[in-house]
Amino acid sequence: MAIRQIKLDNYYALIYTYKTVGLDKLYEHYIRDEELKALKSSDDIEICVLQTCNRVEAYLYLHNSEDLKNFLERLDSFHKEKITKDATILQGRAVAKHLFEVASGIDSLAVGEYEILGQIKETSEKCKKLKLIDDALDLLFTSAVKIGRRVRSETNISKGKTGVYSLAVDYVIRQFKDIKNLKVAIVGAGEIGSKLAHMLRDSGITDVTIFNRTLSRAYDVASKFGYKAMELNFDEVSKFDVVFVAIYYPQKVKLNGPKLVVDLSLPAIVEGDNVVTLETLKSLSAQIMERKMGEIEKAKKIIEAELDKFNREIETYNLNRLISIFMSKIEEIRREEIKEAMNVLAKKEHPEMDEISEILDKMSSSLLKKVLSPVLEDIRKTPNRMDYLNYLIEVLGNGNVSDSKTEKTKN
């Protein structure tokens, strides 16, 4: 039976981003955890989905390419519409390159953002817990995180304010001269709301109130930063100068009172001329990208080098796995032979040294035959069998073979 190995061409990815489907449509492509489990229809499929405010990306490792068609059909059936028609589908090296660019922050809405590294790591860990991934995707995601860190340490891609939420706070600061006297509301006490609260405090804005449908969660966030908390009431929210919104809400709302509303929700829920959405921040990101083009090029060169390294890591993994399986088989044979020898010795009440020696000799001879006979039989059938045999003789003789001879044997 052929032993399965990781192959670069077996990696696939379905990509939806703010660039390909737009921010206003991105939420329609989100995949829930229960759908993820159902999409893993067999052990032949590994799946991990990276979902942020500006991307939905399903990474797959398939032993059988036919499984891709089945996966796409199942995904469409879960959404009750053909959402896969909007996907950019990548395979092989292009998959690794894309994820490495994402991890490096050069494909983000906010170029150079740090948040994506944590999101990639958390996504991988979650998929492991759900038993959705095995060694192939684990190797890919682990490499992506390492590469993302390397790019940030060797370039200035993340220098200055980065991240979507940093862009949002920075946008507000640039609109108002006296930010310290602003009355600010944050609608939503989740991860985004908490990050916004942290950034506002660091920017010197102290009059902040956290609104949330569950008041206790609003208190949890507010208490960390010395802010106030209130249960969600849009009439009260309208009394603030600036409002950040980051929640899911089933209907559109209008907030006429605030001077500025920054709606980071997907989809956006606030309507009006005083509203800024992620689409507005997208144009700011384009300006930042222009200024960072030199650093982006440096990052791309690092990624190209790391792609070659990733290919070598796959080869190393496959080699180590084969060696491990081979050694496990030898160990299994060794244990069987020891057991057989012990059974023979147990039948003799007082075995003489000659008898013990004979039994051990038979055991070791049997062990060698069982290990080496299949190998030697295959060598007999190979065209360069003499090179292989000479190689084995030298290894067994002194354990040291020159690289040139090893390479000759491989060829």
KENU-945996 format. One record per residue (C-alpha): x, y, z; residue number from 0; residue in one letter. Coordinates in nm, 3 decimals. Example, Ala and Ser with C-alpha at 12.3 -4.5 7.8 and 13.67 -1.06 7.14 Angstrom:
<atoms>
[[1.230, -0.450, 0.780], 0, "A"]
[[1.367, -0.106, 0.714], 1, "S"]
</atoms>
This chain:
<atoms>
[[0.000, 0.000, 0.000], 0, "M"]
[[0.136, 0.341, -0.103], 1, "A"]
[[0.210, 0.574, 0.187], 2, "I"]
[[0.039, 0.911, 0.151], 3, "R"]
[[0.267, 1.211, 0.135], 4, "Q"]
[[0.198, 1.583, 0.143], 5, "I"]
[[0.195, 1.731, -0.207], 6, "K"]
[[0.195, 2.104, -0.281], 7, "L"]
[[-0.059, 2.060, -0.562], 8, "D"]
[[-0.312, 1.913, -0.316], 9, "N"]
[[-0.360, 2.251, -0.144], 10, "Y"]
[[-0.667, 2.451, -0.252], 11, "Y"]
[[-0.825, 2.778, -0.139], 12, "A"]
[[-1.157, 2.955, -0.196], 13, "L"]
[[-1.102, 3.327, -0.159], 14, "I"]
[[-1.359, 3.602, -0.095], 15, "Y"]
[[-1.220, 3.941, 0.007], 16, "T"]
[[-1.315, 4.309, 0.020], 17, "Y"]
[[-1.135, 4.337, -0.316], 18, "K"]
[[-1.319, 4.055, -0.494], 19, "T"]
[[-1.680, 4.064, -0.367], 20, "V"]
[[-1.690, 4.398, -0.182], 21, "G"]
[[-1.735, 4.469, 0.188], 22, "L"]
[[-2.113, 4.504, 0.155], 23, "D"]
[[-2.147, 4.147, 0.025], 24, "K"]
[[-1.872, 3.975, 0.221], 25, "L"]
[[-2.091, 3.878, 0.518], 26, "Y"]
[[-2.311, 3.670, 0.286], 27, "E"]
[[-2.020, 3.428, 0.243], 28, "H"]
[[-1.944, 3.364, 0.612], 29, "Y"]
[[-1.926, 2.996, 0.708], 30, "I"]
[[-2.055, 2.887, 1.049], 31, "R"]
[[-1.876, 2.629, 1.266], 32, "D"]
[[-2.152, 2.371, 1.223], 33, "E"]
[[-2.122, 2.410, 0.845], 34, "E"]
[[-1.746, 2.362, 0.872], 35, "L"]
[[-1.792, 2.027, 1.045], 36, "K"]
[[-2.045, 1.915, 0.784], 37, "A"]
[[-1.817, 2.024, 0.497], 38, "L"]
[[-1.550, 1.783, 0.620], 39, "K"]
[[-1.723, 1.488, 0.460], 40, "S"]
[[-1.432, 1.242, 0.506], 41, "S"]
[[-1.084, 1.196, 0.651], 42, "D"]
[[-0.949, 1.269, 0.303], 43, "D"]
[[-1.036, 1.639, 0.349], 44, "I"]
[[-0.866, 1.898, 0.567], 45, "E"]
[[-1.040, 2.234, 0.598], 46, "I"]
[[-0.972, 2.560, 0.778], 47, "C"]
[[-1.160, 2.888, 0.724], 48, "V"]
[[-1.007, 3.229, 0.794], 49, "L"]
[[-1.281, 3.490, 0.847], 50, "Q"]
[[-1.222, 3.857, 0.931], 51, "T"]
[[-1.396, 4.186, 0.858], 52, "C"]
[[-1.235, 4.195, 0.513], 53, "N"]
[[-1.200, 3.831, 0.406], 54, "R"]
[[-1.358, 3.483, 0.405], 55, "V"]
[[-1.105, 3.222, 0.293], 56, "E"]
[[-1.149, 2.845, 0.298], 57, "A"]
[[-0.819, 2.652, 0.287], 58, "Y"]
[[-0.837, 2.288, 0.185], 59, "L"]
[[-0.604, 1.993, 0.156], 60, "Y"]
[[-0.752, 1.723, -0.067], 61, "L"]
[[-0.603, 1.380, -0.136], 62, "H"]
[[-0.851, 1.345, -0.423], 63, "N"]
[[-0.907, 1.643, -0.655], 64, "S"]
[[-1.264, 1.522, -0.719], 65, "E"]
[[-1.347, 1.622, -0.362], 66, "D"]
[[-1.321, 1.990, -0.461], 67, "L"]
[[-1.634, 1.966, -0.674], 68, "K"]
[[-1.822, 1.796, -0.388], 69, "N"]
[[-1.704, 2.061, -0.144], 70, "F"]
[[-1.825, 2.346, -0.368], 71, "L"]
[[-2.164, 2.182, -0.415], 72, "E"]
[[-2.209, 2.128, -0.041], 73, "R"]
[[-2.108, 2.489, 0.036], 74, "L"]
[[-2.366, 2.617, -0.214], 75, "D"]
[[-2.634, 2.392, -0.065], 76, "S"]
[[-2.569, 2.526, 0.287], 77, "F"]
[[-2.612, 2.885, 0.165], 78, "H"]
[[-2.909, 2.791, -0.057], 79, "K"]
[[-2.750, 2.982, -0.343], 80, "E"]
[[-2.449, 2.944, -0.571], 81, "K"]
[[-2.203, 3.152, -0.367], 82, "I"]
[[-1.902, 2.961, -0.501], 83, "T"]
[[-1.941, 3.137, -0.836], 84, "K"]
[[-1.799, 3.449, -0.663], 85, "D"]
[[-1.493, 3.266, -0.529], 86, "A"]
[[-1.138, 3.299, -0.650], 87, "T"]
[[-1.009, 2.940, -0.646], 88, "I"]
[[-0.636, 2.882, -0.599], 89, "L"]
[[-0.429, 2.563, -0.611], 90, "Q"]
[[-0.080, 2.453, -0.512], 91, "G"]
[[0.194, 2.715, -0.480], 92, "R"]
[[-0.059, 2.997, -0.535], 93, "A"]
[[-0.239, 2.890, -0.214], 94, "V"]
[[0.076, 2.913, -0.003], 95, "A"]
[[0.176, 3.243, -0.166], 96, "K"]
[[-0.163, 3.398, -0.093], 97, "H"]
[[-0.173, 3.291, 0.273], 98, "L"]
[[0.185, 3.411, 0.323], 99, "F"]
[[0.088, 3.752, 0.177], 100, "E"]
[[-0.216, 3.765, 0.405], 101, "V"]
[[-0.001, 3.679, 0.709], 102, "A"]
[[0.249, 3.948, 0.608], 103, "S"]
[[-0.022, 4.214, 0.603], 104, "G"]
[[0.025, 4.311, 0.238], 105, "I"]
[[-0.319, 4.185, 0.133], 106, "D"]
[[-0.505, 4.355, 0.419], 107, "S"]
[[-0.746, 4.645, 0.406], 108, "L"]
[[-0.501, 4.818, 0.641], 109, "A"]
[[-0.157, 4.733, 0.501], 110, "V"]
[[0.082, 4.590, 0.759], 111, "G"]
[[-0.181, 4.523, 1.025], 112, "E"]
[[-0.075, 4.303, 1.317], 113, "Y"]
[[-0.420, 4.163, 1.397], 114, "E"]
[[-0.416, 3.919, 1.107], 115, "I"]
[[-0.129, 3.716, 1.258], 116, "L"]
[[-0.332, 3.647, 1.570], 117, "G"]
[[-0.639, 3.569, 1.361], 118, "Q"]
[[-0.448, 3.313, 1.152], 119, "I"]
[[-0.310, 3.145, 1.465], 120, "K"]
[[-0.650, 3.141, 1.640], 121, "E"]
[[-0.817, 3.003, 1.326], 122, "T"]
[[-0.565, 2.720, 1.303], 123, "S"]
[[-0.604, 2.631, 1.672], 124, "E"]
[[-0.984, 2.634, 1.645], 125, "K"]
[[-0.976, 2.404, 1.341], 126, "C"]
[[-0.745, 2.165, 1.528], 127, "K"]
[[-0.989, 2.149, 1.820], 128, "K"]
[[-1.273, 2.081, 1.580], 129, "L"]
[[-1.058, 1.804, 1.424], 130, "K"]
[[-1.085, 1.965, 1.082], 131, "L"]
[[-0.715, 1.977, 0.997], 132, "I"]
[[-0.420, 1.740, 1.004], 133, "D"]
[[-0.050, 1.778, 0.930], 134, "D"]
[[-0.084, 1.933, 0.582], 135, "A"]
[[-0.282, 2.245, 0.677], 136, "L"]
[[-0.106, 2.264, 1.013], 137, "D"]
[[0.226, 2.289, 0.827], 138, "L"]
[[0.086, 2.561, 0.597], 139, "L"]
[[-0.062, 2.777, 0.874], 140, "F"]
[[0.241, 2.739, 1.102], 141, "T"]
[[0.466, 2.850, 0.817], 142, "S"]
[[0.239, 3.147, 0.744], 143, "A"]
[[0.265, 3.278, 1.101], 144, "V"]
[[0.646, 3.244, 1.099], 145, "K"]
[[0.669, 3.426, 0.765], 146, "I"]
[[0.438, 3.703, 0.884], 147, "G"]
[[0.667, 3.761, 1.182], 148, "R"]
[[0.977, 3.757, 0.962], 149, "R"]
[[0.834, 4.016, 0.721], 150, "V"]
[[0.752, 4.250, 1.008], 151, "R"]
[[1.097, 4.212, 1.163], 152, "S"]
[[1.287, 4.266, 0.837], 153, "E"]
[[1.073, 4.542, 0.681], 154, "T"]
[[0.885, 4.853, 0.796], 155, "N"]
[[0.555, 4.721, 0.661], 156, "I"]
[[0.392, 4.756, 1.005], 157, "S"]
[[0.555, 5.086, 1.099], 158, "K"]
[[0.309, 5.354, 1.210], 159, "G"]
[[-0.061, 5.305, 1.270], 160, "K"]
[[-0.189, 4.984, 1.115], 161, "T"]
[[-0.511, 4.787, 1.137], 162, "G"]
[[-0.866, 4.871, 1.034], 163, "V"]
[[-0.961, 4.992, 1.380], 164, "Y"]
[[-0.652, 5.213, 1.400], 165, "S"]
[[-0.755, 5.366, 1.068], 166, "L"]
[[-1.103, 5.431, 1.210], 167, "A"]
[[-0.974, 5.602, 1.524], 168, "V"]
[[-0.716, 5.798, 1.325], 169, "D"]
[[-0.988, 5.916, 1.086], 170, "Y"]
[[-1.190, 6.056, 1.379], 171, "V"]
[[-0.886, 6.229, 1.530], 172, "I"]
[[-0.812, 6.403, 1.199], 173, "R"]
[[-1.171, 6.532, 1.173], 174, "Q"]
[[-1.173, 6.709, 1.510], 175, "F"]
[[-0.925, 6.958, 1.657], 176, "K"]
[[-1.018, 6.906, 2.022], 177, "D"]
[[-1.055, 6.531, 2.062], 178, "I"]
[[-1.019, 6.529, 2.440], 179, "K"]
[[-1.355, 6.703, 2.486], 180, "N"]
[[-1.542, 6.469, 2.254], 181, "L"]
[[-1.829, 6.259, 2.388], 182, "K"]
[[-1.779, 5.920, 2.224], 183, "V"]
[[-2.005, 5.614, 2.216], 184, "A"]
[[-1.903, 5.262, 2.119], 185, "I"]
[[-2.195, 5.040, 2.019], 186, "V"]
[[-2.087, 4.681, 2.072], 187, "G"]
[[-1.887, 4.518, 2.350], 188, "A"]
[[-1.726, 4.240, 2.148], 189, "G"]
[[-1.369, 4.209, 2.028], 190, "E"]
[[-1.392, 4.515, 1.800], 191, "I"]
[[-1.556, 4.730, 2.066], 192, "G"]
[[-1.286, 4.634, 2.315], 193, "S"]
[[-1.006, 4.721, 2.070], 194, "K"]
[[-1.165, 5.056, 1.990], 195, "L"]
[[-1.195, 5.136, 2.361], 196, "A"]
[[-0.825, 5.056, 2.410], 197, "H"]
[[-0.721, 5.277, 2.116], 198, "M"]
[[-0.940, 5.568, 2.226], 199, "L"]
[[-0.788, 5.560, 2.573], 200, "R"]
[[-0.437, 5.558, 2.423], 201, "D"]
[[-0.538, 5.859, 2.210], 202, "S"]
[[-0.637, 6.059, 2.521], 203, "G"]
[[-1.016, 6.039, 2.474], 204, "I"]
[[-1.172, 5.988, 2.818], 205, "T"]
[[-1.546, 6.057, 2.783], 206, "D"]
[[-1.649, 5.722, 2.635], 207, "V"]
[[-1.961, 5.511, 2.692], 208, "T"]
[[-1.994, 5.148, 2.589], 209, "I"]
[[-2.343, 5.045, 2.468], 210, "F"]
[[-2.445, 4.681, 2.437], 211, "N"]
[[-2.764, 4.477, 2.431], 212, "R"]
[[-2.626, 4.276, 2.725], 213, "T"]
[[-2.541, 4.537, 2.987], 214, "L"]
[[-2.302, 4.310, 3.182], 215, "S"]
[[-2.078, 4.277, 2.875], 216, "R"]
[[-2.074, 4.655, 2.833], 217, "A"]
[[-1.964, 4.685, 3.198], 218, "Y"]
[[-1.689, 4.427, 3.146], 219, "D"]
[[-1.531, 4.632, 2.866], 220, "V"]
[[-1.595, 4.974, 3.023], 221, "A"]
[[-1.443, 4.878, 3.358], 222, "S"]
[[-1.109, 4.792, 3.196], 223, "K"]
[[-1.063, 5.147, 3.071], 224, "F"]
[[-1.250, 5.356, 3.325], 225, "G"]
[[-1.540, 5.422, 3.087], 226, "Y"]
[[-1.919, 5.422, 3.139], 227, "K"]
[[-2.159, 5.150, 3.029], 228, "A"]
[[-2.524, 5.155, 2.916], 229, "M"]
[[-2.776, 4.913, 2.774], 230, "E"]
[[-2.823, 4.967, 2.400], 231, "L"]
[[-3.069, 5.244, 2.324], 232, "N"]
[[-3.025, 5.427, 1.994], 233, "F"]
[[-3.202, 5.739, 2.126], 234, "D"]
[[-2.931, 5.768, 2.391], 235, "E"]
[[-2.657, 5.687, 2.139], 236, "V"]
[[-2.773, 5.982, 1.925], 237, "S"]
[[-2.675, 6.226, 2.202], 238, "K"]
[[-2.300, 6.164, 2.152], 239, "F"]
[[-2.058, 6.361, 1.932], 240, "D"]
[[-1.893, 6.059, 1.774], 241, "V"]
[[-2.026, 5.704, 1.755], 242, "V"]
[[-1.843, 5.384, 1.662], 243, "F"]
[[-2.074, 5.097, 1.568], 244, "V"]
[[-1.961, 4.733, 1.552], 245, "A"]
[[-2.261, 4.501, 1.590], 246, "I"]
[[-2.494, 4.286, 1.385], 247, "Y"]
[[-2.842, 4.439, 1.374], 248, "Y"]
[[-3.137, 4.309, 1.171], 249, "P"]
[[-3.248, 4.650, 1.041], 250, "Q"]
[[-3.109, 4.985, 0.931], 251, "K"]
[[-3.101, 5.277, 1.179], 252, "V"]
[[-3.047, 5.654, 1.155], 253, "K"]
[[-2.845, 5.853, 1.406], 254, "L"]
[[-2.899, 6.222, 1.328], 255, "N"]
[[-2.750, 6.365, 1.649], 256, "G"]
[[-2.381, 6.269, 1.623], 257, "P"]
[[-2.137, 6.478, 1.420], 258, "K"]
[[-1.978, 6.157, 1.293], 259, "L"]
[[-2.072, 5.788, 1.292], 260, "V"]
[[-1.806, 5.528, 1.207], 261, "V"]
[[-1.992, 5.209, 1.118], 262, "D"]
[[-1.762, 4.906, 1.120], 263, "L"]
[[-2.051, 4.658, 1.111], 264, "S"]
[[-2.082, 4.401, 0.834], 265, "L"]
[[-2.323, 4.472, 0.683], 266, "P"]
[[-2.332, 4.841, 0.775], 267, "A"]
[[-2.645, 4.927, 0.975], 268, "I"]
[[-2.640, 5.308, 1.005], 269, "V"]
[[-2.768, 5.533, 0.727], 270, "E"]
[[-2.711, 5.905, 0.680], 271, "G"]
[[-2.474, 6.175, 0.554], 272, "D"]
[[-2.279, 6.169, 0.881], 273, "N"]
[[-2.179, 5.802, 0.838], 274, "V"]
[[-1.836, 5.664, 0.748], 275, "V"]
[[-1.810, 5.290, 0.668], 276, "T"]
[[-1.536, 5.040, 0.594], 277, "L"]
[[-1.563, 5.145, 0.229], 278, "E"]
[[-1.440, 5.493, 0.328], 279, "T"]
[[-1.152, 5.342, 0.520], 280, "L"]
[[-1.070, 5.137, 0.212], 281, "K"]
[[-0.975, 5.453, 0.023], 282, "S"]
[[-0.750, 5.557, 0.313], 283, "L"]
[[-0.588, 5.215, 0.297], 284, "S"]
[[-0.510, 5.268, -0.072], 285, "A"]
[[-0.322, 5.587, 0.017], 286, "Q"]
[[-0.122, 5.406, 0.284], 287, "I"]
[[-0.045, 5.126, 0.039], 288, "M"]
[[0.102, 5.378, -0.204], 289, "E"]
[[0.335, 5.511, 0.066], 290, "R"]
[[0.441, 5.158, 0.161], 291, "K"]
[[0.507, 5.022, -0.189], 292, "M"]
[[0.882, 4.988, -0.119], 293, "G"]
[[0.816, 4.781, 0.193], 294, "E"]
[[0.557, 4.571, 0.008], 295, "I"]
[[0.819, 4.483, -0.256], 296, "E"]
[[1.064, 4.380, 0.019], 297, "K"]
[[0.793, 4.163, 0.173], 298, "A"]
[[0.721, 3.996, -0.162], 299, "K"]
[[1.089, 3.904, -0.205], 300, "K"]
[[1.091, 3.743, 0.141], 301, "I"]
[[0.773, 3.552, 0.056], 302, "I"]
[[0.923, 3.420, -0.270], 303, "E"]
[[1.224, 3.286, -0.079], 304, "A"]
[[0.996, 3.136, 0.186], 305, "E"]
[[0.786, 2.961, -0.079], 306, "L"]
[[1.093, 2.765, -0.189], 307, "D"]
[[1.168, 2.692, 0.176], 308, "K"]
[[0.810, 2.572, 0.230], 309, "F"]
[[0.851, 2.327, -0.057], 310, "N"]
[[1.166, 2.192, 0.109], 311, "R"]
[[0.979, 2.166, 0.441], 312, "E"]
[[0.719, 1.948, 0.268], 313, "I"]
[[0.997, 1.723, 0.134], 314, "E"]
[[1.156, 1.704, 0.481], 315, "T"]
[[0.821, 1.619, 0.639], 316, "Y"]
[[0.760, 1.340, 0.386], 317, "N"]
[[1.112, 1.201, 0.433], 318, "L"]
[[1.086, 1.206, 0.813], 319, "N"]
[[0.747, 1.038, 0.798], 320, "R"]
[[0.879, 0.759, 0.575], 321, "L"]
[[1.179, 0.707, 0.801], 322, "I"]
[[0.951, 0.700, 1.104], 323, "S"]
[[0.725, 0.438, 0.942], 324, "I"]
[[1.030, 0.234, 0.836], 325, "F"]
[[1.183, 0.243, 1.185], 326, "M"]
[[0.847, 0.157, 1.343], 327, "S"]
[[0.827, -0.149, 1.121], 328, "K"]
[[1.181, -0.253, 1.219], 329, "I"]
[[1.092, -0.205, 1.585], 330, "E"]
[[0.781, -0.418, 1.539], 331, "E"]
[[0.990, -0.699, 1.382], 332, "I"]
[[1.252, -0.667, 1.658], 333, "R"]
[[0.990, -0.707, 1.930], 334, "R"]
[[0.841, -1.011, 1.756], 335, "E"]
[[1.183, -1.175, 1.730], 336, "E"]
[[1.265, -1.105, 2.097], 337, "I"]
[[0.931, -1.249, 2.198], 338, "K"]
[[0.998, -1.563, 1.991], 339, "E"]
[[1.347, -1.600, 2.140], 340, "A"]
[[1.212, -1.558, 2.494], 341, "M"]
[[0.949, -1.826, 2.428], 342, "N"]
[[1.219, -2.070, 2.312], 343, "V"]
[[1.438, -1.994, 2.616], 344, "L"]
[[1.141, -2.030, 2.852], 345, "A"]
[[1.096, -2.392, 2.739], 346, "K"]
[[1.447, -2.481, 2.855], 347, "K"]
[[1.493, -2.522, 3.230], 348, "E"]
[[1.866, -2.450, 3.247], 349, "H"]
[[1.988, -2.345, 2.904], 350, "P"]
[[2.359, -2.369, 2.841], 351, "E"]
[[2.552, -2.071, 2.700], 352, "M"]
[[2.587, -2.251, 2.367], 353, "D"]
[[2.211, -2.294, 2.348], 354, "E"]
[[2.149, -1.927, 2.437], 355, "I"]
[[2.406, -1.821, 2.178], 356, "S"]
[[2.240, -2.036, 1.912], 357, "E"]
[[1.892, -1.895, 1.990], 358, "I"]
[[2.019, -1.533, 1.980], 359, "L"]
[[2.203, -1.607, 1.656], 360, "D"]
[[1.885, -1.739, 1.495], 361, "K"]
[[1.688, -1.438, 1.627], 362, "M"]
[[1.933, -1.180, 1.489], 363, "S"]
[[1.960, -1.365, 1.157], 364, "S"]
[[1.582, -1.377, 1.124], 365, "S"]
[[1.561, -1.007, 1.214], 366, "L"]
[[1.810, -0.907, 0.944], 367, "L"]
[[1.636, -1.118, 0.679], 368, "K"]
[[1.294, -0.974, 0.756], 369, "K"]
[[1.427, -0.616, 0.747], 370, "V"]
[[1.667, -0.638, 0.453], 371, "L"]
[[1.516, -0.901, 0.223], 372, "S"]
[[1.237, -0.675, 0.085], 373, "P"]
[[1.491, -0.392, 0.040], 374, "V"]
[[1.742, -0.612, -0.140], 375, "L"]
[[1.473, -0.765, -0.359], 376, "E"]
[[1.370, -0.417, -0.479], 377, "D"]
[[1.734, -0.317, -0.535], 378, "I"]
[[1.778, -0.621, -0.762], 379, "R"]
[[1.507, -0.479, -0.989], 380, "K"]
[[1.651, -0.126, -1.016], 381, "T"]
[[1.877, -0.028, -1.312], 382, "P"]
[[2.146, 0.125, -1.088], 383, "N"]
[[2.146, -0.166, -0.839], 384, "R"]
[[2.526, -0.177, -0.820], 385, "M"]
[[2.539, 0.187, -0.704], 386, "D"]
[[2.279, 0.118, -0.437], 387, "Y"]
[[2.463, -0.191, -0.313], 388, "L"]
[[2.795, -0.009, -0.301], 389, "N"]
[[2.626, 0.272, -0.112], 390, "Y"]
[[2.482, 0.031, 0.147], 391, "L"]
[[2.816, -0.147, 0.188], 392, "I"]
[[2.994, 0.182, 0.256], 393, "E"]
[[2.724, 0.295, 0.504], 394, "V"]
[[2.742, -0.033, 0.692], 395, "L"]
[[3.120, -0.028, 0.674], 396, "G"]
[[3.198, 0.313, 0.820], 397, "N"]
[[2.868, 0.505, 0.845], 398, "G"]
[[3.009, 0.784, 0.633], 399, "N"]
[[2.934, 0.846, 0.265], 400, "V"]
[[3.031, 1.158, 0.072], 401, "S"]
[[2.756, 1.391, -0.054], 402, "D"]
[[2.862, 1.329, -0.414], 403, "S"]
[[2.817, 0.954, -0.380], 404, "K"]
[[2.482, 1.000, -0.207], 405, "T"]
[[2.364, 1.228, -0.488], 406, "E"]
[[2.487, 0.979, -0.750], 407, "K"]
[[2.287, 0.705, -0.582], 408, "T"]
[[1.974, 0.921, -0.571], 409, "K"]
[[2.004, 0.990, -0.942], 410, "N"]
</atoms>
